[in-house]
């Protein structure tokens, strides 16, 4: 699995396959959508800047600062399961 090693000056222990909350300015935290990280995007300096995520609405990119890992991980056997609602 690809692992995010360093983001800006702080460290993040996210990995591809992690379930994350996606920050939304328009909703309370309990209504933020869930997503699965599918790929990290690195800047020219080699640091993680954004991530490709899969939600129930499809695949999109979000800045890493807007993603909040939760303590649930998908294993390789169930990575194609639907996103929880």
C-alpha positions as CSV (number, residue, x, y, z in Angstrom):
1,X,0.0,0.0,0.0
2,X,1.1,3.5,-0.7
3,X,1.6,5.5,2.5
4,X,1.6,9.3,3.0
5,X,4.8,10.0,4.7
6,X,5.0,13.8,5.1
7,X,2.5,16.5,4.4
8,X,3.9,20.0,4.5
9,X,5.7,20.1,7.8
10,X,3.4,17.6,9.6
11,X,3.2,13.9,9.4
12,X,0.2,11.9,8.4
13,X,-0.2,8.2,8.8
14,X,-2.9,7.7,6.1
15,X,-2.6,4.9,3.6
16,X,-4.4,4.0,0.4
17,X,-7.5,2.1,1.5
18,X,-8.1,4.2,4.6
19,X,-11.7,5.4,5.2
20,X,-11.8,9.2,5.7
21,X,-14.3,11.9,6.5
22,X,-14.4,14.6,3.8
23,X,-14.6,18.1,5.2
24,X,-17.6,20.1,4.1
25,X,-18.1,23.8,5.0
26,X,-21.9,23.5,4.4
27,X,-22.6,20.7,6.8
28,X,-22.1,19.7,10.4
29,X,-19.4,17.1,11.0
30,X,-21.9,14.3,11.5
31,X,-23.1,14.9,7.9
32,X,-19.7,14.9,6.3
33,X,-19.4,12.2,3.6
34,X,-17.3,9.1,4.0
35,X,-14.7,8.2,1.4
36,X,-11.9,5.7,0.7
37,X,-8.4,7.0,-0.3
38,X,-7.5,5.5,-3.6
39,X,-4.3,7.4,-4.5
40,X,-2.1,10.2,-3.2
41,X,-1.0,13.1,-5.3
42,X,2.5,14.5,-4.6
43,X,3.7,18.0,-5.2
44,X,7.0,18.9,-7.0
45,X,8.7,18.9,-3.6
46,X,7.7,15.2,-3.1
47,X,5.2,16.0,-0.3
48,X,1.6,14.8,-0.3
49,X,-0.7,17.6,-1.4
50,X,-4.0,15.9,-2.2
51,X,-5.7,12.5,-2.5
52,X,-7.9,10.8,-5.0
53,X,-10.9,9.5,-3.1
54,X,-13.9,7.3,-3.8
55,X,-17.3,8.3,-2.4
56,X,-20.8,7.0,-3.1
57,X,-21.0,9.6,-5.8
58,X,-17.8,8.6,-7.6
59,X,-14.1,9.5,-7.7
60,X,-12.8,13.0,-7.0
61,X,-9.7,14.8,-5.7
62,X,-9.5,16.6,-2.4
63,X,-6.7,18.5,-0.6
64,X,-5.2,16.3,2.1
65,X,-6.0,19.0,4.7
66,X,-9.7,18.4,4.1
67,X,-9.5,14.6,4.8
68,X,-9.9,13.2,8.3
69,X,-8.9,9.6,8.7
70,X,-11.2,7.5,10.9
71,X,-10.2,4.3,12.7
72,X,-11.6,1.9,10.1
73,X,-9.7,0.3,7.3
74,X,-10.7,-1.8,4.3
75,X,-8.6,-4.8,3.6
76,X,-7.6,-5.9,0.1
77,X,-10.5,-8.5,0.0
78,X,-13.3,-5.9,0.3
79,X,-11.9,-2.7,-1.3
80,X,-14.6,-2.8,-4.0
81,X,-17.5,-2.8,-1.5
82,X,-19.9,0.1,-1.6
83,X,-19.1,3.2,0.4
84,X,-21.2,3.2,3.7
85,X,-23.9,5.8,3.7
